[in-house]
């Protein structure tokens, strides 16, 4: 990969690069624990973890992964359905289980709360944990509004702790490869990008379809993290959102009216004229099924004046990156091995950070920016207007 001067780097990527490097006041100014500013001292031991929400995400993903993490020790699990908490504790050999967050916080000591509850509960529960002096890793989104999320972030800093939010797409080797291709100017002047993620909709819980649920915070959020991570923060959003299937039959509540969008198209304006598009929904047939693990087609494409990049597979389960340029016009595939990356690794990465001080690619500001995008998309649908965005994050994520 060729070396670039600072001027060429900013010219290839666009003026947002200048904003990130030249005008730090545009970035969130509150220090984060991942910065070497003396605020955070690594704990130098295994991080004690309490997990709240013992459903499928915890049982099938977080607990098994954290159980293998050398920097983590799961000491407690909690669920408002006590039988689920008890079963999870037995299944994963966790010594303590609780039926309520208050009992969990009053029980065995722990450092990091991992929040795997319904998304509508994230903000409330995260605040309770922060006020109790805990670090927080929250499944997406960390709150239902940008204002609430920012207040949580500021509160955590004030308390001497921190909150981070899923997803962890920036950790994959495919993301890093794409970012470095872009940073090196391999595509020339970047113009546009497209990303999509959808399936036929979850059938196990109503919260996906209730107010503050929807396909954006469940599915589109992955693509939004990836595209903003690759192209830089968005400065405005235009969206069309609607409901294709007005009623659903779900396991926990039977037939329900769908309130949150199950069909979404989101257009983002980045700096220097770069436009990106995300489509997501709960009405998408895919031969790969709900898991998407068999998806071997591109789900993210980025195009510029001199080349294109295609991410094969979903960004949470990437299978490779296709590259074609004016210098080599036939598509070549790179980075077919994802190494140790898995989508649920966010909490374990945070545990490593808290234990050793290892720098993070994941930042709270990035998660908050994506939360503002989703809120802006809903405002755009409601008003028919383009919505300006105010938040940003440290970028480029990978250099």
SENU-734238 format. One line per field, with one value per residue (C-alpha): x, y, z; residue number from 1; residue in three letters. Coordinates in nm, 2 decimals. Layout:
BEGIN
east X | ...
north Y | ...
up Z | ...
pos NUM | ...
code ALA | ...
***
This chain:
BEGIN
east 0.00 | 0.15 | 0.24 | 0.04 | 0.12 | -0.13 | -0.26 | -0.33 | -0.48 | -0.73 | -0.80 | -0.88 | -1.10 | -1.27 | -1.30 | -1.42 | -1.06 | -0.97 | -1.23 | -1.10 | -0.74 | -0.75 | -1.06 | -1.08 | -1.36 | -1.59 | -1.53 | -1.68 | -1.45 | -1.51 | -1.21 | -1.26 | -1.10 | -0.93 | -0.72 | -0.38 | -0.47 | -0.41 | -0.79 | -0.80 | -0.56 | -0.60 | -0.73 | -0.47 | -0.69 | -0.99 | -1.29 | -1.60 | -1.90 | -2.27 | -2.51 | -2.87 | -3.11 | -3.09 | -3.25 | -3.12 | -2.85 | -2.70 | -2.74 | -2.63 | -2.36 | -2.24 | -2.21 | -2.03 | -1.79 | -1.72 | -1.68 | -1.37 | -1.23 | -0.91 | -0.99 | -1.34 | -1.52 | -1.90 | -2.00 | -2.38 | -2.67 | -3.01 | -3.35 | -3.70 | -3.80 | -3.62 | -3.63 | -3.43 | -3.17 | -3.14 | -3.12 | -2.85 | -2.65 | -2.65 | -2.58 | -2.27 | -2.16 | -2.22 | -2.23 | -2.50 | -2.84 | -3.09 | -3.45 | -3.40 | -3.12 | -3.15 | -3.08 | -2.80 | -2.64 | -2.68 | -2.53 | -2.20 | -1.95 | -1.88 | -1.71 | -1.89 | -2.26 | -2.34 | -2.69 | -2.87 | -3.23 | -3.50 | -3.38 | -3.65 | -3.51 | -3.14 | -3.14 | -3.32 | -3.11 | -2.78 | -2.84 | -2.91 | -2.59 | -2.38 | -2.52 | -2.41 | -2.06 | -2.05 | -1.89 | -2.15 | -2.14 | -2.48 | -2.63 | -2.76 | -2.88 | -2.75 | -3.06 | -3.37 | -3.28 | -2.95 | -3.02 | -3.06 | -2.75 | -2.54 | -2.67 | -2.57 | -2.22 | -2.17 | -2.30 | -2.06 | -1.77 | -1.88 | -1.90 | -1.55 | -1.67 | -1.77 | -2.04 | -1.99 | -2.25 | -2.27 | -2.21 | -1.84 | -1.81 | -1.49 | -1.30 | -1.31 | -1.01 | -1.23 | -1.33 | -0.96 | -0.87 | -1.14 | -1.05 | -0.69 | -0.78 | -0.98 | -0.72 | -0.46 | -0.67 | -0.71 | -1.07 | -0.97 | -1.24 | -1.50 | -1.86 | -2.11 | -2.18 | -2.47 | -2.54 | -2.83 | -2.94 | -3.27 | -3.46 | -3.83 | -3.84 | -3.79 | -4.07 | -3.98 | -4.05 | -4.28 | -4.02 | -3.88 | -4.21 | -4.31 | -4.24 | -3.87 | -3.80 | -3.78 | -3.54 | -3.31 | -3.19 | -3.19 | -3.05 | -2.96 | -2.74 | -2.47 | -2.44 | -2.46 | -2.16 | -1.97 | -2.04 | -1.97 | -1.66 | -1.54 | -1.66 | -1.66 | -1.94 | -2.26 | -2.37 | -2.73 | -2.98 | -3.29 | -3.51 | -3.83 | -3.96 | -4.29 | -4.46 | -4.51 | -4.66 | -4.91 | -4.96 | -4.72 | -4.77 | -4.49 | -4.41 | -4.44 | -4.76 | -4.94 | -5.08 | -4.97 | -4.99 | -4.66 | -4.57 | -4.20 | -4.07 | -4.01 | -3.90 | -3.63 | -3.42 | -3.18 | -2.96 | -2.66 | -2.46 | -2.10 | -1.84 | -1.70 | -2.02 | -2.00 | -2.34 | -2.43 | -2.75 | -2.87 | -3.17 | -3.30 | -3.62 | -3.81 | -3.98 | -3.67 | -3.66 | -3.30 | -3.20 | -2.93 | -3.21 | -3.23 | -2.88 | -2.73 | -2.43 | -2.46 | -2.47 | -2.19 | -2.29 | -2.18 | -2.38 | -2.17 | -2.04 | -1.83 | -1.75 | -1.51 | -1.36 | -1.08 | -1.22 | -1.47 | -1.48 | -1.74 | -1.78 | -1.88 | -2.12 | -2.27 | -2.04 | -2.11 | -2.00 | -1.76 | -1.62 | -1.39 | -1.35 | -1.36 | -1.15 | -1.13 | -0.95 | -0.85 | -0.50 | -0.66 | -1.01 | -1.09 | -1.24 | -0.99 | -1.09 | -0.89 | -0.91 | -1.12 | -1.03 | -1.19 | -0.95 | -1.09 | -1.35 | -1.72 | -2.00 | -2.05 | -1.69 | -1.76 | -1.79 | -1.48 | -1.28 | -1.40 | -1.29 | -0.94 | -0.93 | -1.03 | -0.79 | -0.48 | -0.54 | -0.53 | -0.65 | -1.00 | -1.13 | -1.48 | -1.59 | -1.90 | -1.91 | -1.94 | -2.23 | -2.39 | -2.35 | -2.53 | -2.81 | -2.85 | -2.87 | -3.15 | -3.34 | -3.28 | -3.41 | -3.74 | -3.76 | -3.70 | -3.99 | -4.22 | -4.14 | -4.03 | -3.72 | -3.34 | -3.22 | -2.88 | -2.67 | -2.45 | -2.25 | -1.92 | -1.65 | -1.28 | -1.21 | -1.04 | -1.11 | -0.83 | -0.53
north 0.00 | 0.33 | 0.60 | 0.92 | 1.27 | 1.43 | 1.65 | 1.35 | 1.16 | 1.43 | 1.48 | 1.11 | 1.06 | 1.40 | 1.70 | 1.49 | 1.37 | 1.73 | 1.77 | 1.48 | 1.58 | 1.97 | 2.06 | 1.84 | 2.06 | 1.89 | 1.56 | 1.47 | 1.65 | 1.43 | 1.20 | 0.83 | 0.55 | 0.43 | 0.75 | 0.77 | 1.07 | 0.94 | 0.91 | 0.53 | 0.29 | -0.07 | -0.30 | -0.56 | -0.86 | -1.05 | -0.83 | -0.95 | -0.94 | -0.93 | -1.01 | -0.89 | -1.05 | -1.42 | -1.47 | -1.60 | -1.34 | -1.41 | -1.79 | -1.85 | -1.58 | -1.36 | -1.61 | -1.88 | -1.62 | -1.44 | -1.78 | -1.84 | -1.49 | -1.49 | -1.14 | -1.20 | -1.39 | -1.40 | -1.38 | -1.30 | -1.33 | -1.16 | -1.18 | -1.06 | -1.42 | -1.59 | -1.93 | -1.81 | -1.66 | -1.97 | -2.19 | -1.97 | -1.97 | -2.35 | -2.38 | -2.16 | -2.24 | -1.88 | -1.86 | -1.60 | -1.53 | -1.26 | -1.18 | -0.80 | -0.55 | -0.40 | -0.74 | -0.80 | -0.46 | -0.54 | -0.89 | -1.02 | -0.75 | -0.70 | -0.45 | -0.46 | -0.49 | -0.65 | -0.55 | -0.81 | -0.70 | -0.57 | -0.26 | -0.04 | -0.12 | -0.04 | 0.33 | 0.28 | -0.02 | 0.13 | 0.44 | 0.23 | 0.05 | 0.36 | 0.52 | 0.21 | 0.27 | 0.00 | 0.01 | -0.09 | -0.27 | -0.24 | -0.43 | -0.20 | 0.07 | 0.20 | 0.42 | 0.50 | 0.86 | 1.04 | 1.28 | 0.99 | 0.82 | 1.13 | 1.18 | 0.83 | 0.88 | 1.21 | 1.05 | 0.76 | 1.00 | 1.20 | 0.88 | 0.78 | 0.49 | 0.44 | 0.30 | 0.15 | 0.03 | -0.25 | -0.34 | -0.42 | -0.42 | -0.21 | -0.50 | -0.73 | -0.78 | -0.72 | -0.38 | -0.30 | -0.40 | -0.19 | 0.11 | 0.09 | 0.06 | 0.37 | 0.56 | 0.48 | 0.62 | 0.29 | 0.39 | 0.74 | 0.99 | 0.80 | 0.87 | 0.63 | 0.32 | 0.08 | -0.17 | -0.40 | -0.64 | -0.81 | -1.12 | -1.22 | -1.09 | -1.24 | -1.45 | -1.49 | -1.14 | -0.85 | -0.58 | -0.58 | -0.45 | -0.22 | 0.15 | 0.22 | -0.12 | -0.17 | -0.29 | 0.00 | -0.05 | -0.43 | -0.47 | -0.14 | -0.04 | -0.29 | -0.13 | 0.22 | 0.15 | 0.00 | 0.27 | 0.56 | 0.38 | 0.35 | 0.68 | 0.90 | 1.06 | 1.16 | 1.52 | 1.47 | 1.19 | 1.15 | 0.84 | 0.66 | 0.41 | 0.22 | -0.10 | -0.38 | -0.64 | -0.47 | -0.76 | -1.03 | -1.35 | -1.37 | -1.63 | -1.40 | -1.20 | -1.38 | -1.15 | -0.79 | -0.46 | -0.36 | -0.01 | 0.03 | 0.03 | -0.31 | -0.16 | 0.12 | 0.30 | 0.55 | 0.79 | 0.94 | 1.24 | 1.22 | 1.49 | 1.59 | 1.47 | 1.10 | 0.94 | 0.61 | 0.41 | 0.15 | -0.07 | -0.30 | -0.48 | -0.76 | -0.87 | -1.00 | -1.35 | -1.47 | -1.83 | -1.80 | -1.78 | -1.57 | -1.66 | -1.53 | -1.75 | -1.88 | -1.54 | -1.53 | -1.23 | -0.87 | -0.68 | -0.37 | -0.20 | 0.12 | 0.28 | 0.56 | 0.71 | 0.45 | 0.14 | -0.05 | -0.26 | -0.53 | -0.69 | -1.06 | -1.18 | -0.97 | -0.72 | -0.92 | -1.24 | -1.13 | -1.38 | -1.16 | -0.84 | -0.80 | -0.53 | -0.40 | -0.09 | 0.09 | -0.08 | -0.42 | -0.43 | -0.79 | -0.85 | -1.01 | -1.15 | -1.08 | -1.14 | -1.46 | -1.55 | -1.35 | -1.48 | -1.46 | -1.19 | -1.26 | -1.01 | -1.07 | -1.00 | -0.64 | -0.72 | -0.94 | -0.67 | -0.42 | -0.67 | -0.69 | -0.31 | -0.27 | -0.54 | -0.44 | -0.10 | -0.22 | 0.05 | 0.02 | 0.07 | 0.08 | 0.42 | 0.54 | 0.85 | 0.62 | 0.43 | 0.77 | 0.90 | 0.60 | 0.65 | 1.01 | 0.88 | 0.65 | 0.92 | 1.15 | 0.89 | 0.87 | 1.25 | 1.26 | 1.02 | 1.22 | 1.56 | 1.47 | 1.68 | 1.62 | 1.62 | 1.77 | 1.57 | 1.73 | 1.44 | 1.29 | 1.06 | 1.00 | 0.91 | 0.74 | 0.44 | 0.23 | 0.41
up 0.00 | -0.10 | 0.15 | 0.13 | 0.23 | 0.47 | 0.19 | -0.04 | 0.25 | 0.31 | -0.05 | -0.11 | 0.19 | 0.19 | 0.42 | 0.71 | 0.74 | 0.79 | 1.05 | 1.24 | 1.23 | 1.21 | 1.41 | 1.72 | 1.86 | 1.61 | 1.78 | 2.12 | 2.36 | 2.67 | 2.73 | 2.69 | 2.88 | 2.57 | 2.55 | 2.72 | 2.93 | 3.28 | 3.35 | 3.34 | 3.52 | 3.41 | 3.68 | 3.62 | 3.69 | 3.55 | 3.51 | 3.71 | 3.48 | 3.56 | 3.27 | 3.27 | 3.02 | 2.99 | 2.65 | 2.33 | 2.28 | 2.62 | 2.61 | 2.25 | 2.22 | 2.51 | 2.79 | 2.59 | 2.44 | 2.77 | 2.94 | 2.72 | 2.76 | 2.97 | 3.09 | 3.21 | 3.49 | 3.49 | 3.85 | 3.82 | 3.58 | 3.61 | 3.45 | 3.54 | 3.47 | 3.76 | 3.60 | 3.30 | 3.53 | 3.74 | 3.43 | 3.28 | 3.60 | 3.61 | 3.24 | 3.25 | 3.61 | 3.73 | 4.11 | 4.15 | 3.98 | 4.06 | 3.95 | 3.95 | 3.88 | 4.23 | 4.39 | 4.14 | 4.23 | 4.60 | 4.56 | 4.45 | 4.35 | 3.98 | 3.75 | 3.42 | 3.34 | 3.01 | 2.91 | 2.69 | 2.77 | 2.54 | 2.36 | 2.51 | 2.86 | 2.78 | 2.87 | 3.21 | 3.31 | 3.19 | 3.40 | 3.72 | 3.66 | 3.60 | 3.92 | 4.10 | 3.99 | 3.71 | 3.37 | 3.10 | 2.78 | 2.62 | 2.33 | 2.07 | 2.11 | 2.44 | 2.47 | 2.27 | 2.19 | 2.13 | 2.42 | 2.66 | 2.53 | 2.56 | 2.91 | 3.00 | 2.85 | 3.04 | 3.37 | 3.33 | 3.29 | 3.59 | 3.79 | 3.69 | 3.47 | 3.11 | 2.89 | 2.54 | 2.29 | 2.04 | 1.76 | 1.73 | 1.35 | 1.35 | 1.50 | 1.20 | 0.98 | 0.67 | 0.81 | 0.87 | 0.52 | 0.36 | 0.58 | 0.47 | 0.11 | 0.14 | 0.34 | 0.08 | -0.20 | -0.38 | -0.50 | -0.60 | -0.51 | -0.31 | -0.43 | -0.30 | -0.09 | -0.03 | 0.25 | 0.33 | 0.60 | 0.64 | 0.72 | 0.77 | 1.13 | 1.48 | 1.61 | 1.97 | 2.12 | 2.06 | 2.15 | 1.80 | 1.67 | 1.95 | 1.99 | 1.99 | 1.83 | 1.46 | 1.19 | 1.22 | 1.58 | 1.53 | 1.18 | 1.01 | 1.30 | 1.19 | 0.84 | 0.99 | 1.21 | 0.92 | 0.67 | 0.91 | 1.03 | 0.67 | 0.53 | 0.83 | 1.03 | 0.85 | 0.85 | 0.74 | 0.68 | 0.47 | 0.52 | 0.42 | 0.68 | 0.69 | 0.80 | 0.55 | 0.78 | 1.01 | 1.25 | 1.38 | 1.58 | 1.83 | 2.10 | 2.41 | 2.33 | 2.04 | 1.77 | 1.80 | 1.60 | 1.45 | 1.57 | 1.47 | 1.11 | 0.95 | 0.62 | 0.61 | 0.35 | 0.49 | 0.28 | 0.45 | 0.34 | 0.45 | 0.39 | 0.04 | -0.14 | -0.04 | -0.02 | 0.14 | 0.15 | 0.41 | 0.35 | 0.62 | 0.71 | 0.86 | 0.53 | 0.34 | 0.22 | 0.21 | 0.12 | 0.39 | 0.65 | 0.96 | 1.07 | 0.75 | 0.81 | 0.45 | 0.29 | 0.03 | -0.17 | -0.12 | 0.15 | 0.15 | -0.17 | -0.19 | -0.52 | -0.63 | -0.94 | -0.96 | -0.80 | -0.59 | -0.27 | -0.19 | 0.15 | 0.10 | 0.37 | 0.64 | 0.83 | 1.15 | 0.98 | 0.70 | 0.45 | 0.24 | 0.05 | -0.33 | -0.49 | -0.84 | -0.96 | -1.28 | -1.23 | -1.19 | -1.33 | -1.25 | -0.90 | -0.66 | -0.32 | -0.01 | 0.37 | 0.36 | 0.72 | 1.00 | 1.26 | 1.61 | 1.52 | 1.62 | 1.64 | 2.02 | 2.11 | 2.22 | 2.59 | 2.59 | 2.42 | 2.68 | 2.95 | 2.80 | 2.79 | 3.15 | 3.26 | 3.05 | 2.91 | 2.55 | 2.32 | 2.17 | 1.82 | 1.96 | 2.09 | 2.27 | 2.04 | 1.74 | 1.89 | 1.99 | 1.64 | 1.49 | 1.75 | 1.63 | 1.27 | 1.36 | 1.55 | 1.25 | 1.01 | 1.21 | 1.21 | 0.84 | 0.78 | 1.00 | 0.85 | 0.49 | 0.55 | 0.54 | 0.90 | 1.00 | 1.24 | 1.51 | 1.66 | 1.54 | 1.65 | 1.62 | 1.26 | 1.07 | 1.29 | 1.13 | 0.98
pos 1 | 2 | 3 | 4 | 5 | 6 | 7 | 8 | 9 | 10 | 11 | 12 | 13 | 14 | 15 | 16 | 17 | 18 | 19 | 20 | 21 | 22 | 23 | 24 | 25 | 26 | 27 | 28 | 29 | 30 | 31 | 32 | 33 | 34 | 35 | 36 | 37 | 38 | 39 | 40 | 41 | 42 | 43 | 44 | 45 | 46 | 47 | 48 | 49 | 50 | 51 | 52 | 53 | 54 | 55 | 56 | 57 | 58 | 59 | 60 | 61 | 62 | 63 | 64 | 65 | 66 | 67 | 68 | 69 | 70 | 71 | 72 | 73 | 74 | 75 | 76 | 77 | 78 | 79 | 80 | 81 | 82 | 83 | 84 | 85 | 86 | 87 | 88 | 89 | 90 | 91 | 92 | 93 | 94 | 95 | 96 | 97 | 98 | 99 | 100 | 101 | 102 | 103 | 104 | 105 | 106 | 107 | 108 | 109 | 110 | 111 | 112 | 113 | 114 | 115 | 116 | 117 | 118 | 119 | 120 | 121 | 122 | 123 | 124 | 125 | 126 | 127 | 128 | 129 | 130 | 131 | 132 | 133 | 134 | 135 | 136 | 137 | 138 | 139 | 140 | 141 | 142 | 143 | 144 | 145 | 146 | 147 | 148 | 149 | 150 | 151 | 152 | 153 | 154 | 155 | 156 | 157 | 158 | 159 | 160 | 161 | 162 | 163 | 164 | 165 | 166 | 167 | 168 | 169 | 170 | 171 | 172 | 173 | 174 | 175 | 176 | 177 | 178 | 179 | 180 | 181 | 182 | 183 | 184 | 185 | 186 | 187 | 188 | 189 | 190 | 191 | 192 | 193 | 194 | 195 | 196 | 197 | 198 | 199 | 200 | 201 | 202 | 203 | 204 | 205 | 206 | 207 | 208 | 209 | 210 | 211 | 212 | 213 | 214 | 215 | 216 | 217 | 218 | 219 | 220 | 221 | 222 | 223 | 224 | 225 | 226 | 227 | 228 | 229 | 230 | 231 | 232 | 233 | 234 | 235 | 236 | 237 | 238 | 239 | 240 | 241 | 242 | 243 | 244 | 245 | 246 | 247 | 248 | 249 | 250 | 251 | 252 | 253 | 254 | 255 | 256 | 257 | 258 | 259 | 260 | 261 | 262 | 263 | 264 | 265 | 266 | 267 | 268 | 269 | 270 | 271 | 272 | 273 | 274 | 275 | 276 | 277 | 278 | 279 | 280 | 281 | 282 | 283 | 284 | 285 | 286 | 287 | 288 | 289 | 290 | 291 | 292 | 293 | 294 | 295 | 296 | 297 | 298 | 299 | 300 | 301 | 302 | 303 | 304 | 305 | 306 | 307 | 308 | 309 | 310 | 311 | 312 | 313 | 314 | 315 | 316 | 317 | 318 | 319 | 320 | 321 | 322 | 323 | 324 | 325 | 326 | 327 | 328 | 329 | 330 | 331 | 332 | 333 | 334 | 335 | 336 | 337 | 338 | 339 | 340 | 341 | 342 | 343 | 344 | 345 | 346 | 347 | 348 | 349 | 350 | 351 | 352 | 353 | 354 | 355 | 356 | 357 | 358 | 359 | 360 | 361 | 362 | 363 | 364 | 365 | 366 | 367 | 368 | 369 | 370 | 371 | 372 | 373 | 374 | 375 | 376 | 377 | 378 | 379 | 380 | 381 | 382 | 383 | 384 | 385 | 386 | 387 | 388 | 389 | 390 | 391 | 392 | 393 | 394 | 395 | 396 | 397 | 398 | 399
code UNK | UNK | UNK | UNK | UNK | UNK | UNK | UNK | UNK | UNK | UNK | UNK | UNK | UNK | UNK | UNK | UNK | UNK | UNK | UNK | UNK | UNK | UNK | UNK | UNK | UNK | UNK | UNK | UNK | UNK | UNK | UNK | UNK | UNK | UNK | UNK | UNK | UNK | UNK | UNK | UNK | UNK | UNK | UNK | UNK | UNK | UNK | UNK | UNK | UNK | UNK | UNK | UNK | UNK | UNK | UNK | UNK | UNK | UNK | UNK | UNK | UNK | UNK | UNK | UNK | UNK | UNK | UNK | UNK | UNK | UNK | UNK | UNK | UNK | UNK | UNK | UNK | UNK | UNK | UNK | UNK | UNK | UNK | UNK | UNK | UNK | UNK | UNK | UNK | UNK | UNK | UNK | UNK | UNK | UNK | UNK | UNK | UNK | UNK | UNK | UNK | UNK | UNK | UNK | UNK | UNK | UNK | UNK | UNK | UNK | UNK | UNK | UNK | UNK | UNK | UNK | UNK | UNK | UNK | UNK | UNK | UNK | UNK | UNK | UNK | UNK | UNK | UNK | UNK | UNK | UNK | UNK | UNK | UNK | UNK | UNK | UNK | UNK | UNK | UNK | UNK | UNK | UNK | UNK | UNK | UNK | UNK | UNK | UNK | UNK | UNK | UNK | UNK | UNK | UNK | UNK | UNK | UNK | UNK | UNK | UNK | UNK | UNK | UNK | UNK | UNK | UNK | UNK | UNK | UNK | UNK | UNK | UNK | UNK | UNK | UNK | UNK | UNK | UNK | UNK | UNK | UNK | UNK | UNK | UNK | UNK | UNK | UNK | UNK | UNK | UNK | UNK | UNK | UNK | UNK | UNK | UNK | UNK | UNK | UNK | UNK | UNK | UNK | UNK | UNK | UNK | UNK | UNK | UNK | UNK | UNK | UNK | UNK | UNK | UNK | UNK | UNK | UNK | UNK | UNK | UNK | UNK | UNK | UNK | UNK | UNK | UNK | UNK | UNK | UNK | UNK | UNK | UNK | UNK | UNK | UNK | UNK | UNK | UNK | UNK | UNK | UNK | UNK | UNK | UNK | UNK | UNK | UNK | UNK | UNK | UNK | UNK | UNK | UNK | UNK | UNK | UNK | UNK | UNK | UNK | UNK | UNK | UNK | UNK | UNK | UNK | UNK | UNK | UNK | UNK | UNK | UNK | UNK | UNK | UNK | UNK | UNK | UNK | UNK | UNK | UNK | UNK | UNK | UNK | UNK | UNK | UNK | UNK | UNK | UNK | UNK | UNK | UNK | UNK | UNK | UNK | UNK | UNK | UNK | UNK | UNK | UNK | UNK | UNK | UNK | UNK | UNK | UNK | UNK | UNK | UNK | UNK | UNK | UNK | UNK | UNK | UNK | UNK | UNK | UNK | UNK | UNK | UNK | UNK | UNK | UNK | UNK | UNK | UNK | UNK | UNK | UNK | UNK | UNK | UNK | UNK | UNK | UNK | UNK | UNK | UNK | UNK | UNK | UNK | UNK | UNK | UNK | UNK | UNK | UNK | UNK | UNK | UNK | UNK | UNK | UNK | UNK | UNK | UNK | UNK | UNK | UNK | UNK | UNK | UNK | UNK | UNK | UNK | UNK | UNK | UNK | UNK | UNK | UNK | UNK | UNK | UNK | UNK | UNK | UNK | UNK | UNK | UNK | UNK | UNK | UNK | UNK | UNK | UNK | UNK | UNK | UNK | UNK | UNK | UNK | UNK | UNK | UNK | UNK
***
